[in-house]
Amino acid sequence: METTLLLTNYVAIQDNAIDNNWKLILDQYGEKTFMASRHNHFWKSSEALLHLITDKENANSIGNNIIYARENARSIQDNITKELWQTLNNFYHIVKNERNEQKIRYEDPVDVMDVIIHQCYLYYGTIDITIARGEGYHFMNVGKHLERATQTIQIVCIKLKEINFDLTDDANILSFRYLLYALSGYELFGKTYKGEINCSNIIHHVLFNPIFTHSVIYSLDRVRDNFSDLKEALTPGAFSEVEFEIGKLISNFTYSEPDLSDGNRLFIYLEDLKNQINHFSTRFSKIYFGQS
């Protein structure tokens, strides 16, 4: 999802559809010490993309995340399929390719991002068709959908900052149109809202549409579904405690009524929601590894 954000953001800037906003994305995903040393509010696209994709000093870079994932997979190689290991190993060699930096700096960075995005699709597809539906699969999916919900919230928050929290100005609709592109939700939005494109509808779509696979509610529902399949791995007391926590989180979110026309209040609401999800994630991990 983050790679798609980088791609759509790069294209939007190249097309002069939005102002240069790399600073906002770097504040979220950049290395904090590096950012503090720059004191730079304007970043060239190539500089930003190099730091976010290939920079070894940025723990959050795409390249480093793939390296970490490969190291984790190596430690449990006997418990994953050979197809998944091969896919992840190929991914590792793709992001380690020294030509990536040259393409980003001097050629077309879209080529690099397209390859990464397609490799992500291949990775998730390989998981879906080769991994047994056991405890490991469901635990992995709980983590995946918690992360996806958090990522969606973070991207919406970046867009709110980009428009200076003004959701009433129709000129800002274009910026939020690129939010839909970043979350692969433009086509479904058009079918759902029948051409009524405004910021409030777009935000409602990415937060509350239960059939949009990158919406927050869809991700939280999948967390609950996959957690239910972990019942046999937990003690009854531990399972009931986590089941209550995820039920409370989803219920509070489903019946909340955030003001989708007030950007400042919405930002505070989303930050609180993200903290609630992170709290649940920490609590779930502590109980799961302590009780399973």
Beta strands, then each sheet from edge to edge (+ up, - down):
end
